[in-house]
Amino acid sequence: MTEPIIVQGGMGVGASSWQLAQAVADLGQLGVVSGTAVAVTVARRLSEGDPGGHVRRALEAFPVPEIAARVRDRYYREEAKAHGARFPGVARPVLEPSRKDLELLVVANFAEITMAKAGTDGLIGVNYLEKIQLPTLPSLYGAVLAGVDAVLMGAGIPAHIPAILDRLARHEDVEMRIDVAGGDKAISRFSPEAFLDGHPAPEVSRPRFFAIVSSHTLATYLDRNTSGSPDGYVVEMPVAGGHNAPPRGRPNLDATGQPVYGARDEVKLEAVAALGKPFWLAGGWGTPQRVEEALQLGAAGVQVGTAFAFCEESGLSPELKHAVLDRVVDGTMSVRTDPVASPTGFPFKLVELAGTIADVEVAEARPRKCDVGYLREAYAKEDGGLGYRCSAEPITDFVRKGGTEEDAEGRRCLCNGLLTAIDLGQVRREGYAEPAVMTAGDDLLDLTRLLDGSNRYRAQDVVAHLLARVGAPA
């Protein structure tokens, strides 16, 4: 098959919205929705009254109407949520979710992808993080039921995903190992037959799997996996937005406190090409010249995140988006790679915009709280049970659960901040509004090439710009 030249990045929580993915797919490229915390975003949209009715229309297409109706009735409110009102709670991911929470996980992922596919004949993918393991199996099943064309996953070693997709496409039971700090790995299990509750399983296709890697060594390892290998690779460089792989070797920070990458972090692209699978280059490849270079190096194309994140169709708050682009235009915008901000332990890129978590005063003034919980890790409790902790939660709670004050120092709540960045932020009972988290790649300032002095552009402008030197239709 002819591979897309451009893979649109699956960014943040809802930044890669279904509207953005649909727009990119309509242009003949691979549109990708973010699969992170979709259960929360769909529940909050329903509680806001589902403007436009998009979520409810997607729910009507779910193969088991009774399940979709239960999800709709639990969260939908006819009257839009009043400004400043709290969103209803959604359970944090755990090893064995309740039936109610399992239904939301599957149905929400189905809905997000169904909304993206509803208006296009193009290709739609979904991006998940290997680091967020607990909701993976039901999330993947929802994506498979929706007919997603590709699954992309990084932030870890997703060696088990190809075999899981094989089984889910046949509606067979699946399981995967969950990392447990201080103990043996736990096992997450999901049964499509039990979930469908006696209803016939619909016919589905197995999506392709593209692993997001930051080294040729990892790509080679995954390709040799006897239980199933990826169908392709996205090779991500350290200048990419969001989470980055940490530098190899001893940690080394520059004078500004940012991690330093060296020769050991360089990817041997010839080794990736030798695997014989399509691959895309990501992180700093978002220019016409670099697209042309990628094709000459044997890549199928490039993955681009930052340019799409700030276009009109993305899910980012228009107010925040245009505030960033105003500063891009006047040359005062900057991006910082923070080695400790993320509870995952991976370096995380913060857009240095006043009023957001990147602002030290804002970050320190935020009361530490973990109520979304997608970046929690499982840990072994003294009684042999399984507990959950996040290094961005209150430090006393984290230490009580076996963590250390050192590990908690400087951590930021990304879950709540990323939800605020898409206008779905929580307001606390005391009236405190969660501040936003903004992330982008190092090439954020290069967006001036798309702006022409304004602070708005569209997905079609990005695609046309990227393909300008390779003769492909936009």
Kinemage of the C-alpha trace (Angstrom):
@kinemage 1
@onewidth
@group {chain A} dominant
@subgroup {mainchain}
@vectorlist {calphas} color= white
{ca met a 1} P 0.000 0.000 0.000
{ca thr a 2} L 1.051 3.630 -0.430
{ca glu a 3} L 2.120 4.939 2.956
{ca pro a 4} L 1.168 8.441 4.084
{ca ile a 5} L 4.076 10.869 3.964
{ca ile a 6} L 2.843 12.701 7.038
{ca val a 7} L 1.833 11.181 10.354
{ca gln a 8} L 0.150 13.753 12.584
{ca gly a 9} L 1.356 13.444 16.164
{ca gly a 10} L -1.004 12.099 18.848
{ca met a 11} L -0.439 14.818 21.379
{ca gly a 12} L -1.309 15.489 24.997
{ca val a 13} L -4.778 14.865 26.402
{ca gly a 14} L -7.184 15.794 23.614
{ca ala a 15} L -4.796 18.215 21.883
{ca ser a 16} L -4.865 15.771 18.973
{ca ser a 17} L -8.624 16.034 18.755
{ca trp a 18} L -10.908 14.036 16.529
{ca gln a 19} L -11.473 17.216 14.489
{ca leu a 20} L -7.742 17.545 13.826
{ca ala a 21} L -7.303 13.874 12.953
{ca gln a 22} L -10.251 14.057 10.577
{ca ala a 23} L -8.863 17.154 8.844
{ca val a 24} L -5.463 15.503 8.327
{ca ala a 25} L -7.019 12.249 7.093
{ca asp a 26} L -9.085 14.222 4.587
{ca leu a 27} L -5.809 15.499 3.150
{ca gly a 28} L -4.573 11.971 2.454
{ca gln a 29} L -2.276 11.676 5.483
{ca leu a 30} L -2.529 9.713 8.754
{ca gly a 31} L -4.666 11.622 11.261
{ca val a 32} L -4.098 10.537 14.848
{ca val a 33} L -6.241 11.095 17.942
{ca ser a 34} L -4.701 11.126 21.402
{ca gly a 35} L -5.771 8.073 23.392
{ca thr a 36} L -4.557 9.438 26.727
{ca ala a 37} L -7.301 9.885 29.357
{ca val a 38} L -10.059 9.649 26.718
{ca ala a 39} L -12.436 8.311 29.366
{ca val a 40} L -12.086 11.605 31.238
{ca thr a 41} L -12.431 13.861 28.187
{ca val a 42} L -15.516 12.058 26.862
{ca ala a 43} L -17.195 12.050 30.296
{ca arg a 44} L -16.510 15.774 30.716
{ca arg a 45} L -17.813 16.628 27.252
{ca leu a 46} L -21.025 14.756 28.021
{ca ser a 47} L -21.373 16.575 31.330
{ca glu a 48} L -21.000 19.880 29.459
{ca gly a 49} L -24.073 19.002 27.401
{ca asp a 50} L -22.179 17.512 24.441
{ca pro a 51} L -22.193 20.636 22.232
{ca gly a 52} L -23.014 19.659 18.662
{ca gly a 53} L -24.144 16.184 19.770
{ca his a 54} L -20.983 14.561 18.385
{ca val a 55} L -20.350 12.188 21.291
{ca arg a 56} L -23.959 11.016 21.431
{ca arg a 57} L -23.990 10.288 17.693
{ca ala a 58} L -20.838 8.228 18.099
{ca leu a 59} L -22.386 6.317 20.994
{ca glu a 60} L -25.325 5.381 18.774
{ca ala a 61} L -22.889 3.456 16.563
{ca phe a 62} L -21.549 1.304 19.420
{ca pro a 63} L -22.228 -2.393 18.649
{ca val a 64} L -23.978 -3.003 21.997
{ca pro a 65} L -26.527 -0.173 22.412
{ca glu a 66} L -27.297 -1.007 26.050
{ca ile a 67} L -23.682 -0.469 27.095
{ca ala a 68} L -23.402 2.851 25.257
{ca ala a 69} L -26.722 4.002 26.719
{ca arg a 70} L -25.490 3.335 30.255
{ca val a 71} L -22.366 5.428 29.647
{ca arg a 72} L -24.430 8.238 28.131
{ca asp a 73} L -26.942 8.254 30.972
{ca arg a 74} L -24.240 8.273 33.676
{ca tyr a 75} L -22.476 11.377 32.385
{ca tyr a 76} L -24.709 13.344 30.012
{ca arg a 77} L -26.379 16.489 31.289
{ca glu a 78} L -28.876 18.269 29.049
{ca glu a 79} L -28.044 21.661 30.456
{ca ala a 80} L -24.492 22.776 29.842
{ca lys a 81} L -22.263 22.919 32.912
{ca ala a 82} L -22.254 26.390 34.431
{ca his a 83} L -19.019 28.327 34.154
{ca gly a 84} L -16.847 27.525 37.156
{ca ala a 85} L -18.832 24.422 38.140
{ca arg a 86} L -17.025 21.188 38.942
{ca phe a 87} L -16.869 18.248 36.558
{ca pro a 88} L -18.190 14.943 37.908
{ca gly a 89} L -15.528 12.507 39.031
{ca val a 90} L -14.180 9.702 36.850
{ca ala a 91} L -12.455 6.796 38.556
{ca arg a 92} L -8.686 6.690 38.325
{ca pro a 93} L -7.215 3.689 36.437
{ca val a 94} L -6.703 0.553 38.535
{ca leu a 95} L -5.747 -3.051 37.818
{ca glu a 96} L -9.308 -4.366 38.170
{ca pro a 97} L -11.794 -1.612 37.235
{ca ser a 98} L -15.456 -1.896 38.090
{ca arg a 99} L -17.898 -2.817 35.353
{ca lys a 100} L -19.043 0.825 35.182
{ca asp a 101} L -15.500 2.111 34.713
{ca leu a 102} L -14.657 -0.620 32.210
{ca glu a 103} L -17.643 0.399 30.094
{ca leu a 104} L -16.511 4.017 30.076
{ca leu a 105} L -12.979 3.072 29.014
{ca val a 106} L -14.102 0.953 26.058
{ca val a 107} L -16.949 3.195 24.936
{ca ala a 108} L -14.974 6.448 25.235
{ca asn a 109} L -12.141 5.154 23.054
{ca phe a 110} L -14.689 3.844 20.558
{ca ala a 111} L -16.436 7.229 20.486
{ca glu a 112} L -13.294 9.319 19.972
{ca ile a 113} L -12.180 7.271 16.978
{ca thr a 114} L -15.704 6.969 15.570
{ca met a 115} L -16.049 10.769 15.603
{ca ala a 116} L -12.788 11.109 13.691
{ca lys a 117} L -13.720 8.460 11.111
{ca ala a 118} L -17.306 9.617 10.627
{ca gly a 119} L -16.497 12.421 8.197
{ca thr a 120} L -13.608 10.992 6.204
{ca asp a 121} L -12.492 8.069 4.072
{ca gly a 122} L -8.893 8.716 5.134
{ca leu a 123} L -6.746 6.877 7.662
{ca ile a 124} L -7.261 7.413 11.400
{ca gly a 125} L -4.834 6.255 14.061
{ca val a 126} L -4.717 6.476 17.854
{ca asn a 127} L -1.731 7.152 20.095
{ca tyr a 128} L -1.251 5.531 23.514
{ca leu a 129} L 1.610 5.607 26.020
{ca glu a 130} L 3.221 2.362 27.148
{ca lys a 131} L 3.946 4.126 30.436
{ca ile a 132} L 0.176 4.316 31.104
{ca gln a 133} L -0.486 0.584 31.347
{ca leu a 134} L -3.578 0.110 33.494
{ca pro a 135} L -6.236 1.242 30.931
{ca thr a 136} L -4.425 -0.167 27.872
{ca leu a 137} L -6.410 -3.351 27.194
{ca pro a 138} L -9.977 -1.930 27.320
{ca ser a 139} L -8.768 1.192 25.484
{ca leu a 140} L -7.330 -0.909 22.662
{ca tyr a 141} L -10.536 -2.924 22.418
{ca gly a 142} L -12.601 0.233 22.058
{ca ala a 143} L -10.260 1.386 19.278
{ca val a 144} L -10.497 -1.968 17.493
{ca leu a 145} L -14.307 -1.922 17.707
{ca ala a 146} L -14.268 1.556 16.105
{ca gly a 147} L -12.202 0.316 13.161
{ca val a 148} L -9.069 2.337 13.917
{ca asp a 149} L -6.537 1.987 11.098
{ca ala a 150} L -3.357 2.216 13.170
{ca val a 151} L -2.226 2.148 16.785
{ca leu a 152} L 0.896 4.107 17.721
{ca met a 153} L 2.621 3.651 21.064
{ca gly a 154} L 5.815 4.883 22.682
{ca ala a 155} L 7.082 6.000 26.124
{ca gly a 156} L 8.314 2.526 26.925
{ca ile a 157} L 8.853 -0.843 25.278
{ca pro a 158} L 5.526 -1.962 23.711
{ca ala a 159} L 6.710 -5.451 22.752
{ca his a 160} L 3.419 -7.097 23.740
{ca ile a 161} L 1.066 -4.912 21.682
{ca pro a 162} L 1.197 -6.710 18.280
{ca ala a 163} L 0.067 -10.010 19.812
{ca ile a 164} L -2.628 -8.262 21.867
{ca leu a 165} L -4.033 -6.612 18.738
{ca asp a 166} L -4.076 -10.000 16.985
{ca arg a 167} L -6.209 -11.467 19.765
{ca leu a 168} L -8.510 -8.474 20.222
{ca ala a 169} L -9.332 -8.501 16.503
{ca arg a 170} L -10.552 -12.079 17.067
{ca his a 171} L -12.361 -11.031 20.291
{ca glu a 172} L -10.158 -13.344 22.348
{ca asp a 173} L -9.149 -12.823 25.976
{ca val a 174} L -5.937 -10.847 26.472
{ca glu a 175} L -3.553 -10.096 29.293
{ca met a 176} L -0.445 -7.996 29.842
{ca arg a 177} L 2.074 -7.515 32.602
{ca ile a 178} L 1.922 -4.354 34.686
{ca asp a 179} L 5.057 -2.896 36.230
{ca val a 180} L 4.916 -2.838 40.039
{ca ala a 181} L 7.449 -0.804 42.012
{ca gly a 182} L 9.019 -2.899 44.744
{ca gly a 183} L 7.276 -6.132 43.765
{ca asp a 184} L 6.565 -8.700 41.079
{ca lys a 185} L 4.709 -7.632 37.961
{ca ala a 186} L 0.919 -7.817 38.146
{ca ile a 187} L -1.304 -9.121 35.360
{ca ser a 188} L -3.999 -7.006 33.690
{ca arg a 189} L -6.718 -9.041 31.970
{ca phe a 190} L -9.567 -8.222 29.614
{ca ser a 191} L -12.227 -10.491 28.146
{ca pro a 192} L -14.123 -9.225 25.082
{ca glu a 193} L -16.698 -12.013 25.468
{ca ala a 194} L -17.437 -11.075 29.069
{ca phe a 195} L -17.539 -7.389 28.184
{ca leu a 196} L -20.066 -7.931 25.367
{ca asp a 197} L -22.255 -9.709 27.914
{ca gly a 198} L -23.708 -12.314 25.561
{ca his a 199} L -24.096 -10.035 22.539
{ca pro a 200} L -22.592 -11.229 19.246
{ca ala a 201} L -19.113 -9.933 18.502
{ca pro a 202} L -19.011 -7.631 15.465
{ca glu a 203} L -16.624 -8.303 12.619
{ca val a 204} L -13.543 -6.094 12.981
{ca ser a 205} L -10.149 -5.705 11.356
{ca arg a 206} L -6.791 -5.797 13.052
{ca pro a 207} L -5.174 -2.321 12.945
{ca arg a 208} L -1.529 -1.841 12.051
{ca phe a 209} L 0.866 -1.153 14.891
{ca phe a 210} L 3.580 1.504 14.697
{ca ala a 211} L 6.039 1.567 17.598
{ca ile a 212} L 7.457 4.962 18.589
{ca val a 213} L 11.148 4.476 19.362
{ca ser a 214} L 14.109 6.696 20.117
{ca ser a 215} L 16.881 4.246 19.186
{ca his a 216} L 17.697 1.757 16.460
{ca thr a 217} L 18.506 -0.744 19.217
{ca leu a 218} L 14.914 -0.719 20.477
{ca ala a 219} L 13.522 -0.965 16.938
{ca thr a 220} L 15.720 -4.006 16.271
{ca tyr a 221} L 14.679 -5.610 19.557
{ca leu a 222} L 10.977 -5.129 18.813
{ca asp a 223} L 11.385 -6.437 15.278
{ca arg a 224} L 12.820 -9.707 16.571
{ca asn a 225} L 9.938 -10.322 18.967
{ca thr a 226} L 8.749 -13.873 18.311
{ca ser a 227} L 5.165 -13.155 19.440
{ca gly a 228} L 4.710 -10.410 16.844
{ca ser a 229} L 6.577 -7.374 15.625
{ca pro a 230} L 5.465 -3.825 14.722
{ca asp a 231} L 4.241 -3.006 11.237
{ca gly a 232} L 6.387 0.119 11.203
{ca tyr a 233} L 8.246 2.616 13.352
{ca val a 234} L 8.183 6.277 14.280
{ca val a 235} L 11.753 7.279 15.135
{ca glu a 236} L 11.591 10.189 17.569
{ca met a 237} L 14.473 12.583 18.237
{ca pro a 238} L 15.054 14.410 21.580
{ca val a 239} L 13.765 17.751 20.238
{ca ala a 240} L 10.216 16.358 19.948
{ca gly a 241} L 7.490 17.781 22.190
{ca gly a 242} L 5.896 16.113 25.215
{ca his a 243} L 7.843 13.279 26.857
{ca asn a 244} L 11.348 12.510 25.622
{ca ala a 245} L 13.486 9.463 26.235
{ca pro a 246} L 16.150 10.305 28.826
{ca pro a 247} L 19.745 10.643 27.591
{ca arg a 248} L 21.715 7.410 27.586
{ca gly a 249} L 24.510 7.061 30.091
{ca arg a 250} L 25.104 9.183 33.183
{ca pro a 251} L 22.622 12.055 33.623
{ca asn a 252} L 24.121 15.347 32.476
{ca leu a 253} L 22.460 18.759 32.648
{ca asp a 254} L 23.518 21.953 30.935
{ca ala a 255} L 23.855 25.371 32.594
{ca thr a 256} L 20.074 25.920 32.325
{ca gly a 257} L 19.246 22.587 34.001
{ca gln a 258} L 18.160 20.820 30.806
{ca pro a 259} L 19.328 17.284 29.880
{ca val a 260} L 22.216 17.028 27.452
{ca tyr a 261} L 21.992 14.495 24.623
{ca gly a 262} L 25.160 13.131 23.023
{ca ala a 263} L 26.540 10.680 20.497
{ca arg a 264} L 24.981 7.681 22.260
{ca asp a 265} L 21.536 9.165 21.604
{ca glu a 266} L 22.009 9.384 17.839
{ca val a 267} L 19.879 6.940 15.839
{ca lys a 268} L 21.457 4.843 13.097
{ca leu a 269} L 18.739 5.254 10.499
{ca glu a 270} L 20.356 2.712 8.192
{ca ala a 271} L 19.776 0.092 10.900
{ca val a 272} L 16.085 1.020 11.092
{ca ala a 273} L 15.780 0.984 7.289
{ca ala a 274} L 17.394 -2.477 7.201
{ca leu a 275} L 14.410 -3.886 9.101
{ca gly a 276} L 12.377 -3.542 5.904
{ca lys a 277} L 9.425 -1.844 7.576
{ca pro a 278} L 8.076 1.655 6.828
{ca phe a 279} L 9.357 4.284 9.244
{ca trp a 280} L 8.735 7.956 9.861
{ca leu a 281} L 11.137 10.484 11.394
{ca ala a 282} L 9.887 12.701 14.215
{ca gly a 283} L 11.208 15.585 16.264
{ca gly a 284} L 12.597 18.448 14.218
{ca trp a 285} L 11.518 17.090 10.820
{ca gly a 286} L 8.625 19.509 10.266
{ca thr a 287} L 9.961 21.517 7.307
{ca pro a 288} L 9.727 20.929 3.532
{ca gln a 289} L 13.496 20.461 3.373
{ca arg a 290} L 13.498 17.843 6.106
{ca val a 291} L 10.555 15.970 4.568
{ca glu a 292} L 12.558 15.738 1.355
{ca glu a 293} L 15.620 14.614 3.323
{ca ala a 294} L 13.619 11.957 5.195
{ca leu a 295} L 12.415 10.428 1.932
{ca gln a 296} L 15.963 10.408 0.595
{ca leu a 297} L 17.080 8.549 3.732
{ca gly a 298} L 14.553 5.795 3.017
{ca ala a 299} L 11.820 6.893 5.411
{ca ala a 300} L 8.172 6.775 4.365
{ca gly a 301} L 7.874 10.341 5.648
{ca val a 302} L 7.763 12.289 8.887
{ca gln a 303} L 5.662 12.583 12.012
{ca val a 304} L 4.840 16.192 12.925
{ca gly a 305} L 3.341 17.315 16.209
{ca thr a 306} L 4.030 20.937 17.097
{ca ala a 307} L 2.784 22.486 13.838
{ca phe a 308} L -0.494 20.564 14.124
{ca ala a 309} L -0.871 21.214 17.867
{ca phe a 310} L -1.322 24.947 17.310
{ca cys a 311} L -3.486 24.876 14.176
{ca glu a 312} L -7.156 25.868 14.341
{ca glu a 313} L -8.472 22.279 14.347
{ca ser a 314} L -6.449 21.100 17.337
{ca gly a 315} L -8.110 20.593 20.699
{ca leu a 316} L -5.999 23.177 22.518
{ca ser a 317} L -7.815 26.119 24.092
{ca pro a 318} L -8.066 28.872 21.450
{ca glu a 319} L -7.077 31.442 24.070
{ca leu a 320} L -3.903 29.566 25.036
{ca lys a 321} L -3.111 28.627 21.453
{ca his a 322} L -3.279 32.196 20.212
{ca ala a 323} L -1.347 33.498 23.247
{ca val a 324} L 1.509 31.159 22.353
{ca leu a 325} L 1.393 32.086 18.661
{ca asp a 326} L 1.421 35.804 19.492
{ca arg a 327} L 4.701 35.241 21.293
{ca val a 328} L 6.004 33.099 18.440
{ca val a 329} L 5.357 36.009 16.090
{ca asp a 330} L 7.150 38.530 18.297
{ca gly a 331} L 10.029 36.107 18.985
{ca thr a 332} L 9.637 35.897 22.766
{ca met a 333} L 8.403 32.286 23.010
{ca ser a 334} L 10.612 29.539 24.482
{ca val a 335} L 10.428 25.822 25.278
{ca arg a 336} L 12.242 24.180 28.181
{ca thr a 337} L 13.068 20.491 28.599
{ca asp a 338} L 12.396 19.876 32.295
{ca pro a 339} L 14.082 16.709 33.612
{ca val a 340} L 11.845 16.360 36.700
{ca ala a 341} L 8.450 17.946 35.949
{ca ser a 342} L 6.769 14.745 34.771
{ca pro a 343} L 5.727 12.095 37.329
{ca thr a 344} L 6.801 9.481 34.743
{ca gly a 345} L 10.467 10.324 35.307
{ca phe a 346} L 10.928 11.095 31.592
{ca pro a 347} L 12.103 14.585 30.540
{ca phe a 348} L 9.113 16.717 29.529
{ca lys a 349} L 9.027 19.822 27.353
{ca leu a 350} L 7.201 22.824 28.809
{ca val a 351} L 6.105 25.844 26.788
{ca glu a 352} L 7.170 28.771 28.966
{ca leu a 353} L 3.888 30.669 28.980
{ca ala a 354} L 2.950 32.874 31.938
{ca gly a 355} L 0.059 31.557 34.031
{ca thr a 356} L 0.763 27.898 33.209
{ca ile a 357} L 2.585 25.214 35.188
{ca ala a 358} L 5.831 26.265 33.481
{ca asp a 359} L 5.622 29.422 35.614
{ca val a 360} L 7.452 28.542 38.853
{ca glu a 361} L 5.182 30.699 41.013
{ca val a 362} L 2.069 29.091 39.506
{ca ala a 363} L 3.475 25.597 39.975
{ca glu a 364} L 4.446 26.184 43.604
{ca ala a 365} L 1.092 27.788 44.443
{ca arg a 366} L -0.896 24.791 43.165
{ca pro a 367} L -2.183 22.551 45.992
{ca arg a 368} L -0.772 19.080 45.290
{ca lys a 369} L -3.610 16.716 44.402
{ca cys a 370} L -3.939 13.570 42.262
{ca asp a 371} L -7.529 12.911 41.225
{ca val a 372} L -7.181 12.046 37.510
{ca gly a 373} L -4.416 9.548 38.125
{ca tyr a 374} L -3.302 8.413 34.687
{ca leu a 375} L 0.384 8.785 35.573
{ca arg a 376} L 0.173 6.869 38.840
{ca glu a 377} L 2.412 3.849 39.244
{ca ala a 378} L 1.450 0.591 40.910
{ca tyr a 379} L 3.492 -0.383 43.953
{ca ala a 380} L 3.657 -3.375 46.297
{ca lys a 381} L 2.154 -2.647 49.715
{ca glu a 382} L 3.592 -4.156 52.888
{ca asp a 383} L 0.539 -6.402 53.266
{ca gly a 384} L 1.163 -7.888 49.817
{ca gly a 385} L -1.597 -5.933 48.100
{ca leu a 386} L -1.326 -3.470 45.249
{ca gly a 387} L -1.362 0.278 45.799
{ca tyr a 388} L -1.090 3.311 43.541
{ca arg a 389} L 0.975 6.449 43.940
{ca cys a 390} L 2.000 9.512 41.967
{ca ser a 391} L 5.079 11.599 42.670
{ca ala a 392} L 2.989 14.732 41.992
{ca glu a 393} L 0.469 13.913 44.741
{ca pro a 394} L 0.831 15.408 48.249
{ca ile a 395} L 4.361 14.594 49.389
{ca thr a 396} L 3.230 13.124 52.706
{ca asp a 397} L 0.927 10.705 50.848
{ca phe a 398} L 3.674 9.746 48.405
{ca val a 399} L 6.178 9.109 51.201
{ca arg a 400} L 3.592 7.114 53.190
{ca lys a 401} L 3.263 4.863 50.125
{ca gly a 402} L 6.987 4.178 50.004
{ca gly a 403} L 8.114 7.062 47.814
{ca thr a 404} L 10.767 9.579 48.756
{ca glu a 405} L 10.689 13.336 49.160
{ca glu a 406} L 13.549 13.556 46.661
{ca asp a 407} L 11.501 11.758 43.992
{ca ala a 408} L 8.551 14.095 44.625
{ca glu a 409} L 10.545 17.315 44.461
{ca gly a 410} L 9.694 19.437 41.428
{ca arg a 411} L 7.014 17.099 40.050
{ca arg a 412} L 4.028 18.710 38.336
{ca cys a 413} L 0.489 17.417 37.831
{ca leu a 414} L 0.337 16.880 34.080
{ca cys a 415} L -3.080 15.166 33.984
{ca asn a 416} L -5.028 18.136 35.334
{ca gly a 417} L -2.864 20.651 33.481
{ca leu a 418} L -3.307 18.991 30.094
{ca leu a 419} L -7.087 18.880 30.630
{ca thr a 420} L -7.101 22.606 31.376
{ca ala a 421} L -5.161 23.175 28.154
{ca ile a 422} L -8.155 21.827 26.200
{ca asp a 423} L -10.731 23.814 28.214
{ca leu a 424} L -11.754 20.805 30.310
{ca gly a 425} L -9.928 21.797 33.495
{ca gln a 426} L -11.321 21.079 36.932
{ca val a 427} L -12.462 23.782 39.360
{ca arg a 428} L -11.993 22.838 43.004
{ca arg a 429} L -14.654 23.239 45.687
{ca glu a 430} L -12.730 26.163 47.122
{ca gly a 431} L -12.883 27.851 43.695
{ca tyr a 432} L -9.288 27.091 42.692
{ca ala a 433} L -8.988 26.517 38.914
{ca glu a 434} L -6.340 24.065 37.738
{ca pro a 435} L -3.589 25.800 35.705
{ca ala a 436} L -2.743 24.594 32.203
{ca val a 437} L 0.243 22.620 30.979
{ca met a 438} L 1.458 23.452 27.466
{ca thr a 439} L 4.013 21.334 25.602
{ca ala a 440} L 5.684 21.639 22.208
{ca gly a 441} L 8.831 20.659 20.365
{ca asp a 442} L 11.974 22.750 20.137
{ca asp a 443} L 10.875 23.982 16.699
{ca leu a 444} L 7.925 25.953 18.115
{ca leu a 445} L 9.489 29.244 17.041
{ca asp a 446} L 9.713 27.945 13.477
{ca leu a 447} L 5.912 28.245 13.205
{ca thr a 448} L 6.482 31.780 11.918
{ca arg a 449} L 6.759 30.171 8.481
{ca leu a 450} L 3.047 29.295 8.694
{ca leu a 451} L 1.778 32.488 10.312
{ca asp a 452} L 2.706 35.331 7.965
{ca gly a 453} L 2.265 37.781 10.846
{ca ser a 454} L -1.096 36.393 12.018
{ca asn a 455} L -1.798 33.998 14.889
{ca arg a 456} L -3.975 31.503 13.013
{ca tyr a 457} L -3.481 28.768 10.430
{ca arg a 458} L -5.167 25.482 9.521
{ca ala a 459} L -4.188 21.826 9.173
{ca gln a 460} L -4.306 22.128 5.388
{ca asp a 461} L -1.697 24.897 5.600
{ca val a 462} L 0.615 22.567 7.532
{ca val a 463} L 0.222 19.710 5.054
{ca ala a 464} L 0.656 21.924 2.002
{ca his a 465} L 3.786 23.460 3.519
{ca leu a 466} L 5.324 20.106 4.420
{ca leu a 467} L 4.721 18.606 0.963
{ca ala a 468} L 5.901 21.672 -0.962
{ca arg a 469} L 9.213 20.116 -2.109
{ca val a 470} L 8.201 16.507 -2.718
{ca gly a 471} L 5.537 16.919 -5.387
{ca ala a 472} L 2.835 15.111 -3.443
{ca pro a 473} L -0.752 16.417 -3.555
{ca ala a 474} L -1.885 18.197 -0.389
